[in-house]
Amino acid sequence: MTDATTALRYTAFADAPGGGNPAGIVLDASLLGDAEMQAIAAEIGFAETAFITEQSVRGDDRRVRVRYFSPLAEVPFCGHATVATAVALAHRDGPGDFVFETSVGPVTITTATADGEVTASFTSVEPSIEPFGEGILEALLGLLSTSLDRLDPTYPPRVSFAGNRHPVLVFAERSEFDSFTFDPDAMRELMHEQGWTGTVTTVFPTGAAEFDSRNIFPVGEITEDPATGSAAAAFGAYLRVLGLVDAPTEIEITQGSHIGRPSRLLVHIPATGGIVVTGTATPIA
């Protein structure tokens, strides 16, 4: 019987030894029920664990059905666990294209080997953005002990979707971005109320096409996510929809340095369609 001891453990998007975002992976969860998957995810304790619940969809063994669980609940989509799972499948079955059937729709992942390292690029579902509901932005800023005048006016606050809904806040000053704090319980309650199944994505521009990001994700003992593929896709969508980049283009996002797990995500923003996020993943010894 599959349990947490037989699950694979990979880290995705690492930018240095000890970096990246760890994910659990169960390559065959076809016999597991919801409660069993939830229990395994809780025991592993990573931000998310991916479960392949169907090994071959419509007779195609490169098309699998995947579900994602945090330690507390099922989540619709998880970028770093998608990258990690695709790399694990490439290690087992060889590099190439995979399609993950997820609760938000099919996600295509291309894996390739270069210099002995496997990379994975996933293309998000069709993205969109929306304004904050009345009073919600003020509530979020209050939880971060900050205010609207401390955000960069070039980048208006929005909620962006590319598989999960991520509120996006871009700070004007590095010091404010580096130093904000929050109450995890209060933040978790607001995120649950608003259906923000991804992270609260905070950003500081560090170059013409470079951004540093902190992603709030208070689940269990975790409060901040070290590398968030779905947030990277959502931020790419945010930039395109608001006309803040000339698509097609590429940006680079660093993340995780505030919690000692440096990570790097490469984001391709096409003129139309899903956003492409690329990274590496390696087994955790």
Disulfide bonds with the S-S distance in Angstrom:
none
